[in-house]
């Protein structure tokens, strides 16, 4: 039985990850800015909820009153826009949530994490390639992958691993927002927008949150002890 922290655990990928660990009997804590989604995610399950903004140093420190064996930095933010139309506020929010939040989470986790510990970041295929209209998001996720690969070298001698899962479009509210943005920009219906979004995926569909959760569960397991500094592409062959 391990203590597991999942940031952004109230919705989408984070919720699925938290549920997967809870089903295995692990002691799971989820955190997020909004209390209502956290309560909904934890309902009927043995999951602790903590309200915290992972871009705030003091909030992150408050989560680590005792060590975790597995820390999943899942919280992230991004919306589609051309770089010339991206506001500084949107750029800052994207980088602070996706990259700075991961840095703060992992830094605090390492202060108490012992041998066998697992640090896992939810990155994106945007960490592995660029794309039109996602410059801020791709830049932040490229940063996350650089952090993961560098940190993997630092923690290896401590018997701790640091890896990233890089999914393509996952069927979550964030993907739904991307669909709606494409519908508005191109004046097309939902079916056509979804088809455009998954066109680069040879399987031809969005990824399920459960599939991401299972990849995270593998990286957190003993059988993945020699997987370190890895970017696990979960994209149906897109990458």
N, C-alpha and C positions, 0 to 999 in steps of 0.2 A: 504494500500500500504506500503510495507516494503522495506528497503534497504538490499540487499542480496549480499554477496561476495562468489564467487566460485573460489577456487584456482585450477590451472590446468584445466581451463575452455575452452581450445582451441580444445580439442579432446575427443573422447570416452565418458566416464561416465560424466566428468565435463561439456562437451558441452550439453549433454542431460539434466543434472540438471539445467544448466543456462537457457536453452530453456523452460523447464517446469515452472520455476518461472516467466520468462518474459511473457509467455502466460497468466499467472494469473494477469498481470499488475504490478508486483513488479519491483522495480528499481534494476537492476542487474548489477554487476560489475564482470568481469572475469579477471584473471591474469595468466601469464605464462612466461616462459623464452623466447619463440619465438613469435615474433609479427605476423607472417603470419597465423598460425593456429588460433590465437585470432581474427584476422580480418575476417577470413573465418567463424568462429563460430558466430560472431556478425552481419554478413552481412544480411541486410534486417530486422534486429530486433533492438529494443531499448535496446541495451546492451553496457555498457561502457567497454572499454578494458584498461588494465594497464599492462605494461611489468614489471615483477618482478621475482626475484629468491627467492623462499620462504625459502631457506637455509641461506639467508643473512639477518641478523637482520635489517639493515638499509632499505633494500628493503621492508621487511614486514611492518616496521613502516610507510613507505611512503604510504601504501595502506589505512591507517586509519586516513585520514585527517578529517573524520567525522564518527560517529558511524554507525554500521550495526546492524540490528535486527536479521539477520540470517547469520551465517558464516559457510560455508561448506569447510572443509579441505579435499580436494579431491586429490591434487597432490601427486603422489607416483611413485616409481621406483622399479624395480626388474627384475632379469633375472635368469633363471634356471642354476644351476651349483652345482656339489658336493662340500661339504664344503672344502675338501682337495684341490680342484681346484679353489676356490674362492679367487680372489686377494683382497688385502687390499683396493685397490681403489674401487672395486665393492662393497665390504662390506660397506665402508664409504659412498659411493654415495647412497646406499639403505637406510641406517640408517638416513643419513642427510635429504634426501628428504621425506621419509615416516614418520619418527618419529620426528626428530628435526624440520622439517618444520611445522608439526602439532602443536608442542609445541609453536613455535614462533607465529604462526597464532592465536592460541587460547589465548595466553598470551596478545598479542596486542589487540585482540578483546575485552577482558574483561575490559580493561581500559576505554572503553566508552559505553559498552553495558548496557542497562537498563533492567527493569523488562519485562518479556515476551520474552527475548532473547533466541536464539537457537544456540547452538554449535553442529555441526554434523561432525563426521569424517567418511571418507570412509575407512574402514578397509578391511577385507577379511575373508573368511573362514580360511585362514592361521593364523588369529588372534585367532582362536578357536581350532586349531589342527595343528600338525606338518605335514611334508611331505618330502619325499625324494627329494633332489636336490633344495630345496627352503629354506635352513636354514637361510640365511641372510634376505630374505623377510619375513619369518615367525617370526623371532626374532623381526624385526622392527614392524610388525603389531601386535604382542603380546604386544609390548611396547605401541603402539597407544591405544590398548584396556585398558591397565593399566592406562594410562593417562586419558582416558575418564571416567573410573570408579572412579578414585580418584577425578578428577575435579568435577564430578557430586555432590559429597558431599560438596565441597567448595562453589558451586554456588546455591545450592538449596534454601537457605534462601533469595537469591536475586531474586527469581522467574525467574531463568534462568535454562535451562536444557542442559545437555551434553550427547549425545548418539553416537553410532556407527552403521553404516550399514555394514554388513559383507557378501558381495556377493561371490559366487563361480566364475567360469569362465564366464566372460562377453564378449560378442562379440565386441571386441575393437582391435585396433592395438597392444596393449600389449598382448592380448590373441593370436593374430595372430603370434607374435614373438615366443610365447611359442610353438605353433603348428609347426612352421618352425624349431625350435630347436629340437623338438622331431623327426621330419622327418629326420633331419640330423643325429641325434644320433643313431636312430634305423633303418635307411635306409628303411623307410616306406612311403607310399603316404599320401597325405593330409587327405583323408577320414578316413584312419586308425588312423592317429594321432589325429584327432578331436574325434573320437570314444573313444580312450584311455583317452583323457582329460575329457570327460563328463561321463566316465564310472561310476564314483562315485555318479553322480546325478541321482536319481530315475526317474526324468522326461526325462532324456536322451538328453538334448540339452543345449546349452549355454544360459545364461541370456541376455536379451536385455538391452542396456543402459537406455531405457525408463522405464523399470521395476525398475531399481535402482533409477532413478529420482523420480518415484512415491513414493517409500519408504521414500526417503529424504523429499519429500513434506509433507508426513504425519507427520513425526517427527517434522517438522517446524511449524505445525499447532496448533491452540488452543486446538484441541481435544486430543493432545498428551502431555498436560501440566503435567500429572502425570507419563509420561514415562521419566525416568531419570537414567543415568548410564547403559543403556540397550545396548546389542549387538544384533541387529536385523539380524538374519541369513536369507539370501536370496539365497537359494541354492537348492530348489526343494526337500528338505528332506535329503540332504547329511549330514547336521549337525542336 
